[in-house]
Amino acid sequence: MSVVFSDMSMSLDGFIAGPNDGIELPLGAGGERLHQWVYELASQPERQGVAGGTTGADDEIGEDSIWRAGAILMGRRMFESRPT
């Protein structure tokens, strides 16, 4: 039997992107601020073969969520923003 887990950055008021999201701003105006903590982890640039980033408990959790994912499901808005 498979195990299903959920992983997402969300503000306390329930937003995962800033206002005015679209093709030019996929995360909306200022939307990257919510996810900034992930970008600074060592496990993120390591996926692209680049050294750097911070290590610690947050990085260990990030690394674990990357390697245990067999599939990633995204909402339809992720694809609505893409140019055709």
C-alpha positions in Angstrom: 0.0 0.0 0.0 1.2 3.5 -0.9 1.6 6.3 1.5 0.3 9.8 0.6 1.7 12.9 2.1 1.1 16.6 1.5 3.7 19.4 1.5 3.1 23.0 0.8 4.0 26.5 1.9 1.0 28.6 2.8 0.5 31.9 4.6 -1.6 32.0 7.7 -4.5 33.5 5.8 -4.5 30.6 3.3 -2.6 32.0 0.3 0.1 30.2 -1.7 0.7 33.0 -4.2 0.6 36.8 -4.2 -1.9 38.9 -6.1 -1.9 39.4 -9.9 -0.4 35.9 -10.7 -0.1 35.1 -14.4 2.5 34.1 -17.0 4.9 36.8 -16.1 4.4 36.4 -12.3 3.6 32.7 -11.7 3.6 33.2 -7.9 2.0 36.7 -8.1 3.3 40.0 -7.0 5.7 39.3 -4.0 4.6 35.6 -4.0 8.2 34.4 -3.8 8.5 35.8 -0.2 6.4 33.0 1.1 8.7 30.4 -0.3 12.0 32.2 0.3 13.0 29.9 3.2 13.0 26.9 0.8 15.3 28.7 -1.8 17.9 29.3 0.9 18.3 25.6 1.8 21.3 23.6 0.7 19.0 20.8 -0.7 17.5 23.2 -3.3 20.6 24.3 -5.3 22.1 20.8 -4.9 19.3 19.5 -7.1 20.7 21.6 -9.9 24.3 20.6 -9.2 25.2 23.8 -7.4 26.8 24.0 -4.0 25.6 26.4 -1.3 22.7 27.1 1.0 22.0 26.6 4.7 21.9 23.3 6.4 20.0 22.2 9.5 16.6 20.9 10.5 14.7 22.8 7.7 17.2 21.4 5.1 16.8 17.9 6.3 13.0 18.1 6.0 13.4 19.6 2.5 15.8 16.9 1.4 13.5 14.2 2.8 10.5 15.5 1.0 12.4 15.7 -2.3 13.6 12.1 -2.2 10.5 10.4 -0.9 8.2 11.8 -3.6 7.3 9.3 -6.2 5.0 11.7 -8.0 4.0 15.3 -7.6 0.5 16.5 -8.2 -0.1 20.1 -9.2 -3.3 22.2 -9.4 -4.7 23.2 -12.7 -3.7 26.9 -12.2 -0.1 25.7 -12.5 -0.8 24.9 -16.1 -3.2 27.8 -16.8 -0.3 30.2 -16.3 1.9 28.5 -18.9 2.1 30.1 -22.4 0.7 27.9 -25.2 
